[in-house]
Amino acid sequence: MILTTEAALRTAVAETISGLDPAVLLAYFLPKRKPARRPEICQNNELAQVCEAAKSRTALAAARATDRHTETDLEPDEAAAFAAWVGRPYANKLAVQTPRAYAASVAERPDRAREILEDGRPLLAFAPTRAELPFLAAAICRGGRQVARLVVTDRTTIARSDAAATTVERPSAAQWSYGIPAGLTAGQTLSPTQRWVSVLVLIAAGVLAFVYPLALPIALQLFVTVVLIALSAARGAASQAAFVAHFAPPRCPLEDAALPRYSILVPLYNEAAAVPGLLASLAQLDYPAEKLEAILLVEADDTTTQAAILAQRPPPWVRVVEAPPNGPRTKPKALNIGLGLASGDLITVFDAEDRPEPAQLRCAAETFAAGPDRLACLQARLAIDHAGDTFITRMFAVEYACLFDVLLPWLAAKRFFFPLGGTSNHFRREVLVAVGGWDAYNVTEDADLGVRLGRLDYEMSVIDATTFEEAPLGVRAWLKQRTRWLKGWMQTWLVHMRRFDRFARQRTLAKIAVFHALILGSLLAALAFPVCLALIAAQATGLLAFWPGDALAGWALFAANSVLFVAGFTATIALSLRAIRLRRLPLSPAALLWLPVYWLLMALALGLAVIDLCRRPHHWAKTRHGLARRPQQTGLGGMRSRRIAPRHVHVKAARDAPLTKPHMV
């Protein structure tokens, strides 16, 4: 009965207050009058005064005539007095966070509402107008969970916090090189020794072709066959390995207080359109804000992206850093600058279009905590979230699923080297600095860094967390991007072959074979497919006679090319089918019949990459983003994420089971 009476009384008081004129309410609680206490239920005398004022029509009319500023903002002292009167805290300083718990409220009143954090608890800071005071006071009288987390502030404080929230940092002496030995950087395409060796090899090949014409094609065929058979064997073994469906390194659960500080590096150039989605994705990360730091790295002349970032009012843990113009204009150079400014124990890299699953950072931190000190890098899985758009996006999505959902888990389980993806790789900061950071001259800095970590006997693994990316929509954009990738793989192979004797001493024979199969094999595969196809067709139709005086050699070459073609195609189809099932791509197996067309485009990209390597080896061909029609919540809630079977699930039961539910790590 008492509770019912109190609730009814609260409702009555709220209705009375909401009917007051703002000027009368202001006159009641402002400091110039006798200080009033909070309008609680037990304060019957003051409530009677408020109700009496509400009944006086003459007083209300006079107040409306004298106060013409009921729609204006409150002064800081007025806001503080109102907060004291209604019993809510007042804030004259705001540590603004990206809206999460109160995203709808902030979106509805972006000029007056901000989400703040106090002792790890989100609160809503609101700056009411004079006209809104009666309604706000009435809402506070009614009570509720939202009111319990309300903080009163004023527009002046909000404007001041917005202005101080994010500024562009311009370091005058930023470090963009961490002492990679001269022999392990792509600053020179060929070292002096490699130039001399190349000349000697060409001379020897010419002499050999003159003395014994069959020797050169046989030697080349033998070399290509060995490398590509190794690549096909790795793909075939990965496609049949049951454990890749549930592979995940062990994790050690950590409370928020035990989590390490994390720094996110995001290099940006001409990415103004992607900035809102990027900041929204970063805001969804499940990691304590006080232990999180995001460094957005922009170029000095990219004022559009800088303005787009500042317009979004990013939270205090987001820093905007302008990369100085000295040195090469590449992504790894920007990453090295960010590495020098980062304060985190762990470092990760995201691209502008990335949509990581919210738990990715926590998953990586717990995996590092459970792993040995030699565990230097963790690669998250990458996936395309708009696979069905075009022919290119379909092939691109299959390619990503093959690499990140099947091949890389297989390589990680075998403790082999594997090339890192260009994004969502997580590092221990001290190891990253110790190995020299990223090579500022290599246009596929990810592959190069993976090889360098492997050479120095550090461990890498793949975590069960996905980052969704945007694929190029058309052939021209894809060619531009793939040309850069192939050029970078050539740079990486040439760099690590400069001191092959040292490389061989640092690695076992199996790991050396994997290195050549993955890097050199991928390059040769792009070239071998059209060559093998042409030679097979020519020999089968009799259009080209292979050395009429030595029919056995001609048929041997024909057989070798046929074996290469069948082995490569079979292994790729098996790998692709497994990847489509695991990633649950919206593609039918019939889509794989277009793979030969995709491989021909790959051969074209390889030719362009060779030309680009000779003409402008360090040129970074920028890929445009923001053109695809992507799902709204991909990555934020794990949509289309693959569900990895738990560790206790029997391998045979989990191998090809349909993955129907997203997995949140």
N, C-alpha and C positions, 0 to 999 in steps of 0.2 A: 504493500500500500504506500509506504514511504517513497519507494523508488518510482512508483507511478506518479505520485504527486510531484516529485522533483522533476521528472521528465516533462510533465505538463507545464510546470512553472518555467522551466528552461525554454520551452517552445513559446510560451506567452511573452517572456522577456525578449526573445529573439525577434518575434513579430513586432513588438513595440519599438525596439531599437531600429529595425530595418525601415520603419516608417518615419524616422526622424529626418529632419533636414540636415545635410552635412555641416552647414554653418553652425547650427545649434550644437551638434555633436562636437565639432571642433572647439566651440566656446566652452564646452563642459570639461574637456580633459586637457586643454592646453595649459602650460605652466603659468600663464598670467592670471588664471583663476586659481581658486583654492584647490590644491592637489586632490584629485579624487582617487578613491581606491578602485580596485578591479570590480566590475559589476557582477559579483558572484550572487548565488541564490540567497545566501544568508544576509546580504546587505540590503535589507528592505527599505531603509530610509533613502538611500541614494537612488534605488530603483524607482521609488515613488516620485523623486524629483524628475527623473528622466521621463517617466510616464506623464507627469503633469505638464512637462514642456511639450511633449508630443501632442497633448490635447489642445494646446493653445494655438488656435489658427492665426490669431493676430501676431503672436511672436514669430511663427514660421514665416508669415508674409513679410514681416519686417526684416527678418534675417535674410530672406532671398533678395530683398531690395538692397541691403547693405553689403552683402558678400557676393561678388560676381565671379569668384574664382573657384567655384566648387569643382570644376573639371580640371583644374591645374594640379601640378605635382605638389607633394608635401615637401616642406623644407626638412632637412635632417633632424632639427630639434622637434618639429611637429611629429615626424615619424617615430622618433624615440619616445615622445610623450604618449602617443597612441599605443605603442607596444607595451609600455608600462601599465597603461590603463586597462588593456585587455589581457594582461598577464602573459604576453608572448615575448620572446627575446628579440632584441634589436641588433642588427649588424651594420656597422659602418665600414667593414672590410669584408670582402668576399673572395674566397678561394673557389672560383667557378670550375665546375666539372662538366664534361660532356653529358647532356641529358640522357638518363637511363630510366630511373624510377619515375621521374616526372617529365618524361619526354613530351607527353600530350599537353601538359600545362604550359611548358616552355614554348611549344610550337604555337599554342593559342595566343599567348601574350609574350612574344619574343622581346618586346621592349621593356617589360616589367618583371618577368619571372626568370629566375636562374636556379639551377640545381647546384647545391654546395655539399661538401662532405665534412662531417664533424664526428671524430672518433670512429671513423669507418661507417657511419650511418648517413645515408642521403637525406638531405633536408631541402625544402622548397623556400627560397628567399623571394619575397613578393613586395613590390613597391606600389601600393595602392594610390589611386587618385583621390582627391577630396570627395568626389561624388560616390566613390566606392566604400567609404568608411562605414556607413551604417550597415551595409550588406556584409562587409567583412566582420564587423563586430557581432552581428547577428549570427554569422556562421561559427564564430568562435564560441559564442554562448551555447550553440547547439552541441558543440564538441564533435568528436570523431577522430579516426586515425589520421586523416589528412591534416586536420587542425593541430594535432599533437606534434606534427613535424613542420609547422609553419614558422618561418622567421620573417619578421618585418624589416624592411629596408627602404631605401629611397632611390629615386632615379639618379641622383648625383653619385651615389655609391656604385650603382650598376655601371654607369658610364666610366667611372674611374677604374673599376675592375676590368672592364672590357678593354680599355686603352692599355692597361698594364699586363693583360693576359699573355699576349704574344707579340713579340717584336722580331724583326729580322736581324739575326746575328751576322756580323761581317768580320770574321777573324782575319787579322792582318798577316799572320804568319802561320797559316794552317799547314799541317804536315800531311802530304799526300804520298809519301814513299816511306816504307819501313825497312829499308835495307835489304831487299831481295838481292842475292848475289847477281852480278852482271851476267853470268852464264845462265841464269834461270829467269830472265825477263825477256819479253818480246819486243823490247826497245829496238833490237836489231832483228830483222827477219831471219837472216843467216849469219852465223858467227864467221869470223875469218877462216877457221878450220873447215866449217861446213862448205864455204865457197870453194876452197881448194879441193875438197873431197868430191864435190859435185862436178867440178871440171874434170877430175881424173876419172870419175865414173863414166861421164859422157864420152871421153876419149876411149876408154876401154870398151865401152859398148859399141862404138863405131868400128874399132879394130876387129872386135869379135864378130860383128855382123858381116864384115868384109871377108874374114877368114872362114867362118862357119855360120852361114846365115840362120840356121835353125837354132843356134845356141841361145840367142837373145830372146826370141819368143818363148822358147821352152823354159828358160830361167824365169821370165816374167810370169808365165802361166803357173809355174810351180809356186812362186812366192805368193801370188794372188790367191791361188787355191788353198794354200795352207792357212792364210789369214782369214779368208772368208769361211772356210770350213770350221775354224775355231769359233768365229762369231755365230754361225748357224748352230753349232753344238751348244754354245751357251744359251742361245734363245730357246732351243729345243728342250734342254734340261730344265730351264726355268719354267717353261710352259707345262711341264709334267710334274713339277715339284709340288707336293700337296701342302707343304707348310707355308707357302707364300700367301695362302688365303687367310691365315691368322697370325702372320708374323708381326711381332712387336717386342722390342727389348723390354726387360723388366723395369718397373717403376717403383719408387719409394714415395708413398704419399706424404705430402708436406702441408703443415698448417700455414696460414697466411704469414704468420710471424717468422717462419723458417724459410720462406721463399727467398731466393737471391734477387738482387736488383737486376732488372732487364732493360736493355737498350735496343730499340728498334730503329734501324737505318732505312730510310725511304728516299732513294734518289729520284728526283723529278725533273723533267724538262718538257715544256709545252704540254702540261697535263692539267690545265685549269678545269677542263670538263670532268676529270676523274677525281678532283679533290673532294667534293661532298661525299661521294661513295667511299673514298679512302678513309676519311675521318670517321664516317659512320661505322665502318668495319673495325677500325682501331678502338672505337668507343665500346664495341661489343666484346672485346677481349676480356676473358675471365681472369683478371690479375689485379692485385691491389694497386690502386692508383699511386700510392706513396712509394711504391717500388718499381714504377714503370716510367720509362722515358722514351719518347719517340722523337727522332731527329729527322726532319724533312730537309733534304739537301737540294737546293735550287741553284740555278746558274744566275750570274749577275745580270744578264740581259733578259732574263725570263720574268719580267715584271708582271705579266698576266697571271702566271701561276702564283707568284707571291701575293698578289692582291686577292686571288681566289681563296688562298689559305687564310689570310687575315680576315676576310669577310665572313668566314665560317665561325669565327671566335673560338678557336680550339682551346682545350683545357690547358692548365698550367704545365702539365707534364709533356706537352708537345712543344718542341723547339723548331724554329725555322732558321736554317744556316745557309748563308750564301757562299757558294764555292768560289774561291778566287780564280781569276782567268789564267794563271800561269800553269804550265804543264799541259798534258793531253786533255782533251775534252771528252772524257769517257766516264762510264758508270763506275768502274773500279777506282778511278781517281777520287770521285765524290765519296765513295764508300770509305776510302782511307782517311779522308778528312773527317768524316763522321766517327770513325774509329778513334781518332785522336781526341775527340770531344766527348765521347761516350763515357758515362760513369758506371755502367752496368757490369756485373760479373759475367753475364751472358749477353751475347749479341745475336741479333737476327736481322735478316734483310727481307723487306717486302717491296713489291713494285706498286705502281700507282693503281693498277686495275685489280689488285689482289683482294680476295675476300676470304680471309682465313677463318677456320672454325674457331669459335670463342675459346675453347679449352687448349688451343695449340701451345701457347707459352707455358701454361702449367704442366702440360704433358711433357714438354721438352725439359723443363726444370726438374721434374721428378725423375725423368730418365737419366739425366746427368747425375742426380744425387745417388741413384742406384748403380751407376756404372763406374768403371775404373777411371783413374786419373788420365789414362791415355785416351779415353773417349773424348775426342776433340770436336766432333761435328755430328749433328743430327739433321737429316733431311726429311722434311715433311713431304707428303704426297701432293702432287699437283694434278689438277683435273680441269677440264673445260666444261663450263656449265651451259653452253649453248651449242651443243654438238650437232644438232639437226639443222642448223641454218643453211649451210652451203656445202658443196663438195669438199672444200678445203677444211672447213671446221669439222666435218665428219672424219676425214683422214687424220687431222691434227689430234682430235680427241682419242682416236684409237691409238695413235702413236704415244701420246702421254700416258694412257692407261697401260700400254705394254711396258713402258719404261718404269713408271713410278709405282704401279700396283703389282707387277710381276717380276721384272728383271732386277730392279734395285733391291727389293727384299731378298731375292735369291742371292745376289752378290753380297749383301750385308750379312746374311746368315752364314755364308762361306768365308766371311772376313776378307773378301777381296776388295781391291780398289773399285770405286765407281765414280763417274763424273757427277758432280753436284748440279742441281737445278739452279737457274739464275735467281731464284727467290725461295724464301721459306727455309733457308738453311740456318741452323742454330749453332753457335760456337761458344767455347770457353774463351773469354777475352784474352787471358794470358797466353793461351796457345796461339791464338790468331796473331797476336803481336810477335810472338817468338818465331813464327814461320815467315814473317815479313808482310802480313796482310795480303791485300789483293795486288796483282800485277796491273799497274795503271795503264800499260800499253797493250794488254791482251783483251780482245773484244769478246772473248768467252772466259771471263775471269773465274767463273764457277768451275769449269772443267780443269783449268790450270791449278786452282787452289786444291781441288780434290786430289790431283796427282801429287802435288807437293806434300800434302798431309800424309799420303800413302808412302811416299819416299822416305819421310822422316819417322815412319813406323807409328803414326797415330792411328787410332781406330775411328771408324765412321759407322753410322747405322741409320735406319729409317724408322720414323715414329708413325704411330697410327693416328695421324691427324692430317686433314686435307686443307689445301688452299685452292680455291677456285679462281681460274684465270680466264682471260678473254683471248680468243684465238683470232688471227687475221681472217677477214671475211673473203677476200678475193685473192686471185693468183698473184697480182702485182705486189700487194702488201706482204704476202707469204714469201715471195721470191726475195724481197728486200731483207726480211728477217732471216730467212734460211741462208742467204748468201753470207750474212755476218756470222751466223753460227758455224758454217763450214769453214770460213776463213779463220775463225778463232780456234777451231779444232786443229787446223793445219799449223797455226802458230804454236799451240800447245804441244803437238807431236814434235815439231822441229826444236822447240826449246828443251824438251826433256831428252832429246836424242843428242844433245851437244856433248855431253860427257857420258856416253853409253856405258863405259867401263864402271864409272861410279854408280850409275843407275842400277847396273846389274849386281853390284856388290850390296846395294841397299835393299834389293828385293829378291824374293825367291823366283824360281823359274816359272811357277804357276802364275804368280802375280804379274810378272813381265808379260806372259802370254795374254793375260786378261787385259793389260794396258793396250797392247797392240791390237787385240781383237776389238776392243771397244772404240778406241780413237782412230787408229789407222783403218780398222775394218769398216767402220761407218763411212769413212771417206771412200774406200775402195768399193764398197757396196753401191754407192751412188754412181760410180763410174762403171762398175762391172756389169750391171744389169743391161744397159743398152748395148754394150759391147758384146756380152754373151749372147743376147738375143739376136743381134745382127749376124754374128759368126755362125750360130746354130742355123739360122734361116738360110744363110748363104751356102753352107755346106750341105744342108738337107736338100736344097733345090738345085744344087749343082751350078749356081751362079758364080761361085768362087772356088777355084781349084787350089787346094793347099799343096804347094810344092809337088808338082806332078812326079818328080823323080823319087819322092819319099812319101808314098801314100800312107804308110804306117804313122808317120808323125802327124800328118793332117788329121787322120781319124783319132789319134790320141788327143789332139787339141779339141776336136769336136766332142769327144767323150768327156773330157775334163770340164768343158764349158757346160755341157748338159747336166753333169753331176752338180756343178755349182748352182745352176739355175733351179734345179729341182730341190736341192737341199735348202737353198735360201728361201725359196717360195714356200716350201712345206713348213719350215721352222717359223717363218713369219706368220703364216696362216694359223698355226697352232697357238702361237703366242697371242695373236690378236683375238682369237676366239675366247681364250681364257681371260684375257683382259676385259673384253666386253661383258662377260658374265660377272666378273668380280666388281667392276665399276658400275654395272647396271646401266650401260649406255643405251640410249633409245635408238639403237641401230640394229638392223637385221644382218645376219651373216652374209647376205648377198652383197652388202656394201663393200665387202673385201674384194670383190671382183674388180673393183676400180683401182686396186693397189698398183698394178703395172703402170697406169697413167700417172699416179702419184710419184712413182720411182723415176719416170722419165722427167718429170718436173724437178726431181732431186738432182738428176744428172745436169740439167740446165743450171740449177743453182750452184753446183760444184764448179762448172765452167766459169760462171760469173765470179765465184769466190777466188779462183786462181788469178783472174785478171785483177780483182780488187786487192789481193795480197801483194801483187807486184806494183800496182799504181799507188795505193793509199792504204798501207797495212794497218794503220791505227784509226782509220775513219770509223765512226760509230753511226751506223744506219739506224735512225730512230723509227720505232714502230708506233703508229698512231693507235690510241685507245679511245674507248667511249663510243664506238660505232655499232657495237653489237646490241641486240635486244636480249638482255640477260634477265634471269629471274630476280624478283625483288629481294628475296631473302636468302639467296644462295650463300652459303658460308656463315651467315649470321645465325642460322638455326640448324645448319647441317644438312640442308636439303640436297638430295641426290648424293649424299655422302655414302660411302660403302660401309657396311657393317662387317667388322672383323670378328670372326668367331672367337669366343673366350679361350684362354689358354687350356682349360680343362676339356674342351670339346674334342672328341676323337677326330683325328686328321681326316679319315676317309669320309666321315659324316659331314665335315665342313668344307671339303674341297670344292665342290661345284654346286653347293646349295644356293638357291636364289637368295640374294641379299636384299631383303625387303624393308629393312628398318634402318634409319640413320643411326650411326654409332657416335655417341658423344664421349670423347676420351676424358 
